[in-house]
Amino acid sequence: MANQQKIIFTGGSGLLGSEFRKILPDINYPSSKEFNVTNYDQMKQYIESNGCELIVHAAAFTSPPLIDKDPLKGLEVNILGTVNVVKLCKEFDIRLIYISTDYVFEGDVGNYRETDPVYPVNKYAWSKLGGECAVRMYDKSLIIRTTFGPNVFPYEKAFVDQWTSRESVSVIAGMISQLIDKDITGIVHVGGKRKTVFEYAKSLDKTRDIGQLSINDVSFKVPVDTSLNCDKYNESIHG
């Protein structure tokens, strides 16, 4: 394992970061007050004081409804913040892993490969794709497109007509942690097998009675199938 003291994880208080702490507790998880992605000079001072060989960049403004209401927040944090992280990595020759989303795909086909065309379904996904564009400008980088949720399904009902590769955050954090020591660049998809969101919800808690819901029953746009082809990940981990 790489020297955990030389790894910085942004967004450490988020869902993924909280799970990562259980797996790799010795990584640096600076708060946004210490390492604010919108403040380049502050991040630079942190690196100069602590050193760094790898940044796992998971910090993001992740609420699609709120970004629809306030697109500038998505622009500031998800795009400009990621540009700052890329510039920082370039200046200090730091390896970068960027956490992106399956929502960069339109969702009309499913089983998406890393090379398939992207067409985000909402402003949140556009902002994450903007981050991807910045990361692709830096050669020592890996974009991870993934999808995860809390270890307990948080809703009373789940879509029976939306397909996904989503897994619980504990599963996805474990999968991503295995990429820390892999010398992979470009893009890799991380997720489970294709299933409906209802099937995913039931898999988290087989005893709970979860109701069924259709994507036609909600007022916001939901992609039909953003399932990911994860062959590249499986080959990189298992050979």
N, C-alpha and C positions, 0 to 999 in steps of 0.2 A: 504493500500500500504506500502511495505517495505520502510525503510528510504532511500530516493533517494540519500542522501548525502553519503551513504555507498555503493553505486553501481558504478562500473567503467565499461564504455563501450569502448572497444578498436575498432579502425577503425571508430571513430566518424565523420571523414570528408568524409567517403564513402557514397554510395547511401543509404544504410540502416541506417547508423548513422545519416545522415542529416535528414531523415524522423523521426527517433526516437526522435531527439531533439524537434520536434514539439509536440510530445505526452508526453514525460517525460523530460522537460527542466532542471530539477534540478539534474539529474544524472551527475556524473563526466565524461566528455568526453576529457580526456587528449590527447594532440597531440602526434605524434610518437617521437617528440623531448623530451617530458616529460616522456613518458611511451612506450619505444621501446621494442617490444616483443623479439627482438634478444639480448637485454641487460638485463640480469637477475638482476644484482646488482642495476641498475637504477630503475627497477620496484619494487624491494624490498625496496629501500629507499622511493619511492613514497607511498607504503603501510604503512611503518612505520610512515610516516609523516601525512598521511591522514586517515588511517584506511580503512577497506573494509569488506563487508559481502557477496557481490556477484560481480563476473566479468562476463559480457556479452562479449564474445570474438568473434568479427566480423572482426578484422583486418586480411587481407589476400592479397596476390598477386594473382589477379583474372583473368588475361588475359591468356586464353589457348594458343593462338599463341605465346605469348612472353615466356611462360614457356616452350613450345616446343623448342624454340631457346635457352633459358637459364634455364635449369632444376635446376641448383644450387640455383637460386633465389627462386623457389618454395620450394626447400628443406630447405633453410635457414629460410624463413618467415613462410611458412605454416606448416612445420613439426617441425623444431627445435624451432621456435617461440611458437608454441602451447605446445610443451614439457615444455618450460620455464614457460608458464602460468599455466600449470597443477602443476608443482613443486611449484610455488608460492602459489597456492591455497592450496596445501597439507601442506606447511609450516605454513600458517596462518589460516588454517581451514576455507577457503572461498568457498562458493558455486560457481559453474561454469556452465555457459550456453555457448555452442559452436555452432556457426553457420556453418553448412555444406551445402552440395549441393545434388540435385537430380542426378547429373552426376556421383555419385558413382555407379549407376546402369548401366548395359550394354545397356538397352533400347530396348530389344527384346521382352519384355512381357507387361510392363506397369502395372498400378494399384499396384505399389510396396508397400508392408507392411514393417514395421520396421524390421521384422525378416527375410526378403528375402535375398538371397545371393547377395553380391556386386561384381561388376567387372567394374572398371572405364574405361571410353572410351578414356581418354587422360591423359597427365601428370599432368595437373591442378587437375583433379579429383583424381588421385592417391595421390597427395600431400595433398588434403583435407581428404582423407581416412587415410593417415598417421597421420594427426591431430586427427581424430576420434579414432585411436588406442591408442594414448596417453591419450585422455580424458577418454576412457573406463577403464583405469587403476586407475581412481579416482572415488570413490563411490559417492561423493557429486556433481555429474555432470549430465547435460542433453545435449544431442546432438540434435540439430534441423536441420533436412534436409529440405531444402526449395528451392524455385526458384522464382525470382522476376525480374522486369525490371523497367525502368523509368516510371513515370506516363503518359508520352507521348511516343508512340512507335517511336523509333529513326531511323527506316529504311523505305525505299521506298517500299520494298517487304517483304513478310512473307511466311514461309513454310506452304504448304497445306497438307503435308504428314509427319509432325512431331507433335507428341502429347505431351502435357505437363499439369502440374497443376499450371503453372505460373500465378501470379497476379501482379498488379502494386505494387511498393514498399510501397505505402501508405497503401494498404490493408494488405500486409504481416507484415509491422511494427506494425500495430494495432493488428494483430493476435498474434504476438510474445510477445507484451507488456502484453497481458493477462496471459502469462505464468510466469511472473516475481514473482508473489506471490504464484504460485502453487508448492507444494512440490513433484515434479515429477523428477525421475531420469531415466537414460537409454537413449532411443532414441524416438523422436516423429517427425512425418511428418507434415509439415505446408504448406498448399496450397489450391487451389480451385478445381473446378471440372475438369475432363479430357476434353481437347479440343485441336484443332490444334493451332499451333502458329498463323496461319492466323486469326482464330476465336478470339484468345486472342488479337491480334493487333486491329481488328475491334471493339472489346468491349471497348477499350480505347478511340477510336475516331470514332463514327459511321458516321460522315460526311466526313471523309477523304477517298480518293480513294487509298487504299493500294493494290499494285500489288501482284500477286501470284508467288510463287517460289517453286521449288522441291529440296529436299535434294540431288538429283542426279545432280543438276545444279552447285554444289559448289565443290571446290577442297579439302576441309577438311572433316574429318569424323564427321558425325552428328548422334547421337542416334535417333532411330525411335520413341520410346515411353518411356519417363521417368516419366509418370504421377504417382502421389503418392496417396496411400490410406491414408486418413487423419481421419479415424474413431477414432483412439486413441486420437488425438487432440480434436475432437468434444466431445468425452465422458469426457475428463478431464476438458473441459471448461463448457459444458452444463449438464454434469452428465448423 
